Every structure is written in C-alpha cells, then in structure tokens.
C-alpha cells in the first residue's frame, strides 16, 4: 500500500472520518508529494502547505537566512490562529509559497465551507512548542531513512537552483536540513503521531 493510500485508509476508517489531517516528517520525507496524492484521491480535498508560514526573506537576519527552514524562521502563531479559525468556521484562507521567489504568497489557498478533507503538510506540525497537534483530527508522520531524506533534499536544492553544484547541495542538506530533521526526531514528533507511515520512493 502506498503512503497516500495508507493515510486515506486510516482517515476514512475513523468514525466520523477525520476532516483536518496533519502530514508531518523530516525534510525530504515526501510530505508535499504524499499530501498531493491524498488530495488527488479524495475529490474536493484541499492541501495547506506549512511553507506558506515561512517568515518573508525581508525580515530575516543573516543568520536566519543561512538557517532558513529552521523552526525560528516560520510564524507558528499565525498558522495556529488560522487553524483555530478553520476549526471554528469550516473555512479559511491560507498562504502558499512561491519557490522561485522564495517567499510566501498571501491568500493562495482557500478552504470553502463543505470542503470534505483538509490536509496540512509540513515539517513542524507536531513540534511540541508549536502547540498545533491538538487542532487536528488525525496526525501522520512519514518515516523516511535519514540517508534517503538527505539525498532527496540535496537533489531538490540542486534542481531548484538553491545550490550551484551538486556538492554544495549535499553540503547544505547535511548541515542545515539534517539539523532540522534531528530536532524533529529529538522532539518526539514521530512518537506522537496517530499513524507512522514508511516513506518509500512513491506517493
């Protein structure tokens, strides 16, 4: 069973079926890919990316720019406020993320009343200090071997131009993204998830 099918089976197996679902995992685990695959299999579902809550580049310090992607380069309070509003009203507007520009895009994702499933995907959704886990009906952690995750992230850095060479991309993945992964695992995010899904090579 693919990760997306495993998530959908678990979501639909609940009574009532889960509506607001978190898909978390380390960098390179396949969160965006799996969330998109879940939405493609569930008519009318909407994906909300945590990346929309990156702090804009203009407000980051030089050190934060180097460590962009670390927890302190996001705005968890805004994400929590928007999720609280979504739970209360059944609708909401969320930012997306422009990878070419490297900044959030306000109002890019809209959840309308009656949306059957909302999948929020991102690194830190289960982080204890972010206090988000209680807002979800169901939480998923994509469990990816560290070396596989680092390779995927390095490939992505190189492909999108974040790194000029494959060696630079690997170095960035090893120093920055692996640190973020270690923080997620040390915080116990995997153990707190309702479902842990092995993250293979496909959605």
N, C-alpha and C positions, 0 to 999 in steps of 0.2 A: 504494500500500500504506500502510495506517495505521501510526503508530508502534508500536502494540501488536503488529500482525501482523509488522512488521519485526523486532521483538525476538524474538517467538516463532519466526520462521523461522530466525533466527541461533542461538537456543538449541537448537532441535531439529536443526539442521544439523550440530552438533558430534558427534563420536564419542569417548566417550559424550556424550549430551546434557547440557548444563550443568544443574546442580542448584541451586546457590546463585548468584543473579544480582543485581547491583547496578544500580539505575537512578538516575543522578545528573543534575544540571543546575542551572542558576541558579534563583533564586526566580521562580516564575511559568512555568517551562518545561513544567509539566504532569506532574510526576513521580508524584504520587498518582493522578491520573486514568489515566495510562498503566499504572502498576503494577496498578491495579484491573482495567483492561481485559485485561491479560495474564492475571491470575488467573481472570477470568471465562471466558476462552477455554481455560484449562488446568484440567481437572477436578482438584480436590483441592489446587490451589496455595494457598499462604499468603503474604500480604503483611506484611512487618515494616516499620513506619514509623520512620525515624530520629528523628522528632519525639518519640517516647517517651523519648528521651535528653536532652530539654531539662532543664536544672537547674531544680528547683522554684522558684517565684517567691519563696518564703520565704528562700532562701539567696542571692539575687542582690543585688548592690549597686545603688544608684540609677542609676549609670552603665550597669550591665549591663541593667537594666530598660529603659532607653532604647534600648540596642543589642541587645535580645533577638532572637535569631536569628543573631547573630554566632558564630563558632566557639567563643569562650570562654564561651558561655552553654549549652554542651552538655557531656555527660560521655562523651567518646570512649573512655576507658579501660573503662568499663562496657560499652559497645557492643562493643568488641573482645573483652573477656572472654566475653561471651555468644555472639559469633560463633565464637570458638575452641571453646567448649563444644559449639555446634551442629555444627561440623565433626567433632568427635571422637565425638559420640554419635548424631547424626542427629535430635536432638530438642532442645527448649528452650522456655523461657517468656520472653516479651519484653513490655516496657511499651508501652501505647498512649498516646494523647494526647487529653485532653478539651479541645476548643477553647473550649467555653463557660466552663469553669473556668480554662482557661489553664495546666493542669498535667498532668504525666504520670499515667498510670493503671497501677500495677504489675500484672503478670500478665495483661494484656488480650489478648495474642496467644500462642497455643500452637502449637508445631510438634511434631506427633507422629511417632513412627517410621513410615517409609514414605511420608511426605509427598513427592509427586513433584516439586515445584518450590517453592523459597522465593525470593521477590522482596523485596529490601530496597531501600527508596526513601528518598532524602534528599539534601540539599544537598552535604554534605561527605564523602561516602563515598570519593571518590577523592583527597581532600586528602592531600598528601604527609606532613605531620606526623601525621596520624591513623593511618597505617600499617594501613589496612584492605584495600586493593586486593588484596593477596596472598591474602586469605581467600576471595575469590570465584572461581567457575569462569568467570564471564563478566561483563564490565562494560560498561554502556551510558551514554552521555551524550546527553541530549536537548538539541539545539542550537536555541535559540529566539532570534529577533532581540530585542535589548535593549528596544526600544520596546514590542514586543508583550508581553514579560515584565513590564515595569513597569506597563503598563495592566492586565494580568491581576491583578497583586498589589494594585494600588490598588483595583480593583473588589472584590477579596476582603476587603481591610481594611474597606471601607465596608459591604459586605454583612453581615459578621460583627460589626459594631459596634466594631471596634478603633479606628476613626476616626469622629468625629461627623459629618463632612461629606466630600463628595467631594474638595474641595480639600485637606483635612487628610490624607485617604487618599493622594492623589497625592504630597503632600509627604513623607509617611512612606516611600512606595515609592521616591521619588527619593533620599532622603537615607540611609535605612537599608538597604533591600533592594538598591539598586543598588550600594552599597558591598560588600555580601556577594557580589553577582554578579561585581564586578570582582576581588575576592580569589580567587574560584574560577577565573576565567579566567586571571588572572596566575599562578596556581599550576600551570597546565598540565593541569588535570583533563580538559579536552576531549581534549587530545592523547594522554593516557594511556589513554583508554577503548578497549576492544576494538572497540566499534561506536559511531559517531556517527549519531544519527537526527534528521533535521529535525523539529522540533516544530511541527506545524500547529495548527489550531483544534480538532481532534478527536482521540480516543484511537486 
